[in-house]
Amino acid sequence: MIPLGSKIELEGFENIEPAQQVVVRKMVGTLAKKLEEAKGAYDKLTLTKTGTTISIKATYTDNTLEGVAEHDNLFFALNNAFQQLTP
């Protein structure tokens, strides 16, 4: 597990290349900010990578939002999963 700040966790991203990790961290930061602007402040944001599938779980005080996307390109999968949370 890779923590990004106090509210974001990346699970399954430990084995990707260091250069990809840098891009993933930047993307997640930007997309998490957009999520907060659209849906309000979340309590916890968990991203899980399993093979070519990305799962996102945004936990709020009163509900939970989830998005799942699969793509051979990690960055497309990440973007598509976030788009499910903020249509």
C-alpha positions as CSV (number, residue, x, y, z in Angstrom):
1,M,0.0,0.0,0.0
2,I,1.2,3.5,-0.9
3,P,-0.3,6.4,1.0
4,L,-0.8,9.7,-0.7
5,G,-1.4,12.2,2.1
6,S,-3.7,11.2,4.9
7,K,-6.8,10.4,2.9
8,I,-5.6,8.5,-0.2
9,E,-4.3,5.0,-0.5
10,L,-3.0,3.1,-3.5
11,E,-3.1,-0.6,-3.3
12,G,-1.4,-2.9,-5.9
13,F,0.6,-0.1,-7.4
14,E,3.9,-1.1,-5.7
15,N,5.1,-3.2,-8.7
16,I,4.7,-0.6,-11.5
17,E,7.7,1.2,-12.9
18,P,8.9,4.3,-10.9
19,A,8.3,6.6,-13.8
20,Q,4.7,5.3,-14.0
21,Q,4.3,5.8,-10.2
22,V,5.1,9.4,-10.5
23,V,2.5,9.9,-13.2
24,V,-0.1,7.9,-11.3
25,R,0.5,10.1,-8.2
26,K,0.1,13.3,-10.2
27,M,-3.1,12.0,-11.9
28,V,-4.6,10.7,-8.7
29,G,-4.0,14.1,-7.0
30,T,-5.6,16.0,-9.9
31,L,-8.5,13.6,-10.2
32,A,-9.1,13.5,-6.4
33,K,-9.3,17.3,-6.4
34,K,-11.9,17.2,-9.2
35,L,-13.8,14.6,-7.2
36,E,-13.8,16.9,-4.1
37,E,-15.0,19.8,-6.2
38,A,-17.8,17.8,-7.7
39,K,-19.0,15.7,-4.8
40,G,-17.6,17.3,-1.6
41,A,-14.8,16.3,0.7
42,Y,-14.3,12.6,1.1
43,D,-13.1,10.8,4.3
44,K,-11.0,8.3,2.4
45,L,-10.1,7.4,-1.2
46,T,-8.8,4.0,-2.0
47,L,-7.5,2.9,-5.4
48,T,-6.8,-0.7,-6.0
49,K,-5.0,-2.1,-9.1
50,T,-5.5,-5.8,-9.9
51,G,-4.0,-6.7,-13.2
52,T,-5.5,-4.3,-15.8
53,T,-8.4,-3.4,-13.5
54,I,-8.6,-0.2,-11.4
55,S,-11.1,0.0,-8.6
56,I,-11.8,3.3,-6.8
57,K,-13.7,3.6,-3.6
58,A,-14.5,7.1,-2.2
59,T,-15.9,7.0,1.3
60,Y,-18.0,9.8,2.7
61,T,-19.6,10.2,6.0
62,D,-23.0,9.2,4.7
63,N,-22.3,7.2,1.6
64,T,-19.7,5.4,-0.6
65,L,-19.0,5.9,-4.3
66,E,-17.3,3.2,-6.3
67,G,-15.9,3.0,-9.8
68,V,-14.3,0.1,-11.7
69,A,-12.5,0.2,-15.1
70,E,-10.4,-2.2,-17.1
71,H,-8.0,-1.3,-19.8
72,D,-4.6,-2.4,-20.9
73,N,-3.3,1.2,-20.5
74,L,-3.1,2.0,-16.8
75,F,-3.7,5.7,-17.3
76,F,-6.9,5.1,-19.4
77,A,-8.2,2.7,-16.7
78,L,-7.5,5.2,-14.0
79,N,-9.2,8.0,-15.8
80,N,-12.2,5.9,-16.8
81,A,-12.7,4.7,-13.2
82,F,-12.7,8.3,-11.9
83,Q,-15.2,9.3,-14.6
84,Q,-17.7,6.8,-13.1
85,L,-17.5,8.8,-9.9
86,T,-18.0,12.2,-11.5
87,P,-20.2,11.9,-14.6
